[in-house]
Amino acid sequence: MVIPPLRRDADFFWHSGGDDYTAAGCISDFQANMRSIGKVETRFYEFNDRKDPLHLRVGGELDRYTLAYEMYGRMNSDKSNVILLFHAMTGSQHAAGLNPDVPGLDGRWTEENHRGWWDGFVGPGKPLDTRIFCVICVNYLGGCYGSTGPASINPRTRKVWGPSFPVLRMSDIVDSQMRLLDALGVHRVHAVVGGSIGGYLCLLVATRYPDRVRTVIPIGTGPETTIYNRIINFEQVTAIEADPHFKGGAYYGKARPDTGLALARRIAHKTFVSLEMLRERARGEVMNHKPPHGWYEMNHPVESYMFYQGVKFVKRFDANSYLRILDAWQWFDLAAEAGASNLNEAFDRCRSHQFLVFSIDSDLSFPPVEQEKLIKLLKRARVPAIWITVHSDKGHDAFLLEPKLFAPYLQQALQH
């Protein structure tokens, strides 16, 4: 297969199926060149400037905060080879390689976190090729893997922030990462890449900071928070807040709201994978008939599987961070957060960009109709864009699990 070159023609849109266009030659070359990054460490950048604090969209400011990040590959002499990679909602800065420990996380860095969440995509010979590019991934402001968030110590009070941590919007997360790039001397990135709500952040960089990016690659995302997203997210919020141990978010040093957070995770998890994949994953599950909370006895492997997803998740995540990110998702407003009067105006700023938009045909969280909305907006604004739909039975999680479906297109877009 020869992948058509990315054209700069604003009227060119290529909508294909990933399996249909995945050639054995491309994939075998891709696999043959792959090498592991090996062991990596998280880095921390501390901001402390009362004269130039981070002004938050809803109000308030942060003058002292930390961002946790990892860097793979080396910057070239003019720092023009940087790719900024955004993780999904409960991801971390650890995208590739092996990182067995991140200090100061109160046990949240579990074995599940040790291998990078995009290890199949980032490294020598992989789609985000670290022989060519320097890939930077940052834990979100408000997160719980080293960046300042509700579980962090407030430097003014020397106590855990807890529920007093400020309200965040997606643009605050982007603004904080732009400041990190400034501190690292990076003025314009080669590309931004992100899946799920990480795709929202890609779109915000493109529209809020159009001069700071060249290539924009949102995966399994859309231009707005859908009604389906809102319902699922609202169910998760109420599950956490209904836990008697939540106590308005002031649970640190006490019993944690694990029951509510586990339920929230189960509510979300069913949107990450297709029903067929749920059936396959649950097939070998060892059932635990013991009632988890009351009289009900689980009687199907899928129940045991979903129960376990919640149990293991609460060991690695903080409930207040979960709520802060959900809140930013619920209030996501691309036009307003880009400082535009409407989406047409926002995307008019992107004509010098190159977009590669990915759909996953079995995605329940962000079905292809959401990428179709995005493509129509880009076309209306005459922004060069390619639209690829990959065929997978793994649902939304395909972008985490199946690099071979995305590799040829990512390589072509990033090296063009």
KOLMARBA-862077 format. One line per field, with one value per residue (C-alpha): x, y, z; residue number from 1. Coordinates in steps of 0.02 Angstrom, whole numbers. Layout:
px: (X; ...);
py: (Y; ...);
pz: (Z; ...);
seq: (NUM; ...);
***
This chain:
px: (0; 53; -29; -80; 21; -67; -129; -140; -301; -437; -570; -484; -558; -516; -635; -578; -583; -425; -430; -466; -308; -190; -57; 48; 205; 178; 138; 282; 404; 325; 342; 518; 581; 500; 608; 564; 606; 653; 650; 596; 566; 436; 500; 423; 417; 370; 292; 309; 275; 157; 181; 121; -1; -105; -274; -412; -564; -697; -604; -458; -277; -131; 42; 120; 88; 181; 163; 223; 283; 386; 492; 541; 674; 777; 735; 827; 929; 782; 659; 544; 523; 415; 251; 135; 35; -124; -184; -366; -468; -385; -220; -54; 106; 180; 146; 290; 422; 429; 411; 396; 383; 325; 356; 229; 70; 7; 4; -89; 54; -2; 66; -66; 26; 202; 195; 161; -19; 36; 190; 143; 139; 290; 470; 604; 520; 345; 215; 279; 458; 579; 724; 643; 531; 535; 369; 309; 161; 99; -16; -164; -173; -300; -239; -170; -7; 112; 32; -50; -227; -350; -242; -89; -31; -88; 76; -16; -105; 15; -139; -216; -312; -462; -627; -548; -450; -512; -635; -550; -594; -510; -430; -344; -262; -203; -142; -39; 43; 82; 173; 272; 322; 375; 483; 562; 596; 471; 377; 289; 258; 267; 103; -25; -100; -236; -375; -544; -549; -365; -435; -528; -360; -289; -433; -405; -220; -265; -397; -332; -148; -152; 26; 97; 56; 75; -14; -170; -220; -378; -426; -600; -663; -776; -806; -929; -993; -1137; -1299; -1242; -1078; -1174; -1288; -1146; -1040; -1183; -1214; -1031; -1036; -1189; -1114; -962; -1055; -1181; -1045; -1060; -870; -857; -903; -904; -728; -651; -604; -414; -341; -507; -605; -607; -763; -708; -883; -941; -782; -787; -967; -921; -785; -904; -1028; -891; -806; -954; -933; -748; -769; -896; -1023; -939; -772; -854; -919; -747; -655; -778; -777; -629; -671; -671; -838; -853; -1028; -1005; -1123; -1014; -1131; -1292; -1397; -1372; -1263; -1171; -1222; -1133; -949; -980; -1040; -882; -777; -860; -849; -662; -638; -704; -606; -437; -472; -498; -322; -247; -356; -420; -607; -587; -473; -602; -737; -631; -597; -778; -833; -715; -786; -966; -930; -820; -859; -733; -782; -791; -631; -542; -597; -707; -888; -931; -851; -836; -732; -628; -584; -550; -389; -332; -305; -117; -137; -147; -281; -288; -453; -479; -645; -669; -821; -870; -841; -984; -907; -874; -958; -907; -1050; -951; -799; -914; -969; -788; -744; -890; -830; -654; -717; -824; -670; -564; -443; -340; -399; -399; -530; -491; -612; -530; -629; -610; -715; -631; -734; -666; -515; -452; -341; -252; -244; -218; -71; -67; -236; -170; 16; 27; -81; 7; 177; 126; 47; 188; 329; 247);
py: (0; 177; 301; 458; 609; 736; 873; 1054; 1073; 1129; 1036; 866; 746; 562; 452; 272; 117; 72; -114; -83; 19; -72; -151; -295; -212; -52; -146; -268; -124; -35; -187; -228; -54; -46; -40; -14; 152; 61; 136; 318; 442; 576; 754; 896; 1080; 1198; 1366; 1501; 1677; 1792; 1925; 1811; 1683; 1563; 1648; 1518; 1535; 1522; 1634; 1631; 1604; 1490; 1562; 1406; 1240; 1091; 998; 818; 768; 643; 671; 541; 577; 735; 909; 965; 1125; 1241; 1137; 1117; 928; 925; 829; 872; 717; 733; 586; 535; 570; 452; 435; 506; 585; 410; 373; 257; 143; 76; 187; 84; 231; 410; 483; 569; 490; 405; 233; 282; 229; 49; -89; -42; 123; 53; 23; 179; 195; 227; 117; 40; 211; 304; 251; 214; 158; 181; 304; 442; 401; 459; 447; 597; 680; 733; 681; 770; 710; 807; 755; 872; 1014; 949; 771; 653; 587; 726; 882; 998; 942; 916; 780; 896; 1006; 1187; 1283; 1424; 1318; 1168; 1057; 952; 1059; 941; 1023; 1197; 1161; 1284; 1240; 1201; 1212; 1126; 1290; 1301; 1133; 1191; 1358; 1273; 1160; 1306; 1384; 1225; 1232; 1413; 1359; 1224; 1350; 1274; 1408; 1302; 1115; 1004; 921; 897; 723; 664; 537; 552; 714; 732; 772; 920; 987; 966; 1070; 1202; 1218; 1237; 1370; 1458; 1454; 1437; 1501; 1369; 1210; 1139; 970; 927; 745; 718; 535; 473; 643; 785; 972; 967; 875; 769; 734; 554; 614; 727; 589; 466; 600; 658; 479; 468; 632; 579; 407; 487; 623; 497; 396; 432; 439; 578; 713; 851; 805; 820; 636; 644; 554; 465; 327; 361; 362; 202; 133; 288; 305; 120; 139; 293; 194; 53; 178; 248; 84; 16; 161; 124; -47; -124; -245; -384; -343; -338; -513; -573; -493; -562; -738; -797; -696; -792; -753; -699; -742; -651; -501; -345; -228; -315; -468; -477; -620; -592; -726; -683; -660; -485; -430; -498; -414; -244; -259; -290; -139; -27; -112; -95; 83; 160; 106; 218; 374; 515; 552; 741; 740; 632; 760; 909; 831; 777; 953; 1025; 900; 945; 1131; 1112; 1252; 1254; 1422; 1515; 1437; 1479; 1659; 1653; 1703; 1538; 1380; 1448; 1592; 1474; 1358; 1503; 1522; 1348; 1367; 1349; 1186; 1008; 900; 711; 659; 479; 390; 216; 132; 42; 193; 222; 371; 475; 389; 435; 559; 671; 670; 705; 864; 913; 879; 984; 1129; 1111; 1101; 1256; 1348; 1279; 1193; 1051; 888; 701; 591; 409; 283; 126; -35; -115; -221; -142; 17; 182; 94; 43; 198; 129; -53; -67; 37; -57; 19; 196; 180; 212; 368; 439; 410; 492; 642; 673; 652; 753);
pz: (0; -35; 83; -12; 43; 152; 39; 89; -10; 111; 13; 25; 152; 153; 250; 254; 360; 454; 418; 235; 214; 333; 222; 283; 217; 317; 476; 461; 435; 582; 696; 640; 685; 857; 1011; 1192; 1274; 1433; 1606; 1624; 1764; 1793; 1799; 1897; 1854; 1995; 1954; 2085; 2023; 2114; 1981; 1843; 1914; 1812; 1795; 1795; 1684; 1819; 1938; 2054; 2015; 2052; 2076; 2153; 2069; 1998; 1834; 1820; 1647; 1551; 1397; 1268; 1137; 1123; 1065; 910; 906; 874; 976; 828; 841; 997; 1002; 1147; 1193; 1297; 1401; 1425; 1581; 1705; 1616; 1673; 1613; 1594; 1411; 1366; 1440; 1617; 1768; 1928; 2048; 2057; 2231; 2341; 2273; 2431; 2350; 2192; 2076; 2065; 1954; 1825; 1799; 1778; 1591; 1487; 1430; 1247; 1249; 1082; 1000; 1073; 1049; 919; 758; 828; 761; 878; 832; 966; 843; 758; 885; 1066; 1145; 1302; 1405; 1556; 1698; 1697; 1820; 1945; 1921; 2050; 1976; 2027; 1956; 2081; 2117; 2260; 2340; 2341; 2483; 2473; 2499; 2588; 2718; 2718; 2717; 2580; 2455; 2458; 2410; 2417; 2258; 2126; 1989; 1824; 1642; 1495; 1444; 1615; 1582; 1412; 1479; 1613; 1484; 1370; 1517; 1539; 1355; 1381; 1527; 1418; 1279; 1157; 1062; 931; 935; 783; 834; 969; 988; 1106; 1123; 1208; 1308; 1265; 1093; 1169; 1225; 1049; 981; 1114; 1074; 889; 919; 1076; 1025; 835; 812; 928; 831; 657; 654; 755; 785; 889; 911; 959; 1014; 954; 962; 1107; 1260; 1197; 1287; 1309; 1386; 1504; 1565; 1595; 1679; 1789; 1847; 1897; 1993; 2091; 2127; 2209; 2302; 2371; 2455; 2643; 2655; 2526; 2652; 2524; 2470; 2643; 2661; 2668; 2817; 2840; 2753; 2567; 2457; 2371; 2346; 2253; 2151; 2103; 2046; 1945; 1859; 1816; 1744; 1632; 1590; 1493; 1370; 1340; 1261; 1144; 1213; 1115; 1195; 1367; 1335; 1281; 1427; 1554; 1484; 1587; 1741; 1905; 1982; 2161; 2220; 2384; 2387; 2371; 2466; 2513; 2477; 2287; 2226; 2062; 1939; 1777; 1732; 1663; 1836; 1916; 1781; 1806; 1994; 1981; 1866; 2004; 2143; 2057; 1997; 2170; 2218; 2086; 2076; 2184; 2192; 2198; 2045; 1957; 1995; 1942; 1772; 1750; 1790; 1659; 1535; 1575; 1551; 1397; 1275; 1134; 1060; 1225; 1293; 1131; 1152; 997; 972; 887; 821; 644; 707; 814; 669; 550; 649; 599; 411; 427; 521; 460; 545; 554; 634; 690; 716; 789; 715; 878; 990; 1112; 1203; 1047; 899; 720; 707; 827; 713; 567; 656; 679; 497; 437; 545; 476; 298; 321; 385; 240; 357; 279; 358; 334; 418; 451; 525; 596; 612; 782; 899; 1051; 1057; 1122; 1198; 1025; 1022; 1176; 1123; 935; 872; 706; 657; 679; 643; 454; 462; 616; 536; 374; 458; 580; 455; 316);
seq: (1; 2; 3; 4; 5; 6; 7; 8; 9; 10; 11; 12; 13; 14; 15; 16; 17; 18; 19; 20; 21; 22; 23; 24; 25; 26; 27; 28; 29; 30; 31; 32; 33; 34; 35; 36; 37; 38; 39; 40; 41; 42; 43; 44; 45; 46; 47; 48; 49; 50; 51; 52; 53; 54; 55; 56; 57; 58; 59; 60; 61; 62; 63; 64; 65; 66; 67; 68; 69; 70; 71; 72; 73; 74; 75; 76; 77; 78; 79; 80; 81; 82; 83; 84; 85; 86; 87; 88; 89; 90; 91; 92; 93; 94; 95; 96; 97; 98; 99; 100; 101; 102; 103; 104; 105; 106; 107; 108; 109; 110; 111; 112; 113; 114; 115; 116; 117; 118; 119; 120; 121; 122; 123; 124; 125; 126; 127; 128; 129; 130; 131; 132; 133; 134; 135; 136; 137; 138; 139; 140; 141; 142; 143; 144; 145; 146; 147; 148; 149; 150; 151; 152; 153; 154; 155; 156; 157; 158; 159; 160; 161; 162; 163; 164; 165; 166; 167; 168; 169; 170; 171; 172; 173; 174; 175; 176; 177; 178; 179; 180; 181; 182; 183; 184; 185; 186; 187; 188; 189; 190; 191; 192; 193; 194; 195; 196; 197; 198; 199; 200; 201; 202; 203; 204; 205; 206; 207; 208; 209; 210; 211; 212; 213; 214; 215; 216; 217; 218; 219; 220; 221; 222; 223; 224; 225; 226; 227; 228; 229; 230; 231; 232; 233; 234; 235; 236; 237; 238; 239; 240; 241; 242; 243; 244; 245; 246; 247; 248; 249; 250; 251; 252; 253; 254; 255; 256; 257; 258; 259; 260; 261; 262; 263; 264; 265; 266; 267; 268; 269; 270; 271; 272; 273; 274; 275; 276; 277; 278; 279; 280; 281; 282; 283; 284; 285; 286; 287; 288; 289; 290; 291; 292; 293; 294; 295; 296; 297; 298; 299; 300; 301; 302; 303; 304; 305; 306; 307; 308; 309; 310; 311; 312; 313; 314; 315; 316; 317; 318; 319; 320; 321; 322; 323; 324; 325; 326; 327; 328; 329; 330; 331; 332; 333; 334; 335; 336; 337; 338; 339; 340; 341; 342; 343; 344; 345; 346; 347; 348; 349; 350; 351; 352; 353; 354; 355; 356; 357; 358; 359; 360; 361; 362; 363; 364; 365; 366; 367; 368; 369; 370; 371; 372; 373; 374; 375; 376; 377; 378; 379; 380; 381; 382; 383; 384; 385; 386; 387; 388; 389; 390; 391; 392; 393; 394; 395; 396; 397; 398; 399; 400; 401; 402; 403; 404; 405; 406; 407; 408; 409; 410; 411; 412; 413; 414; 415; 416);
***
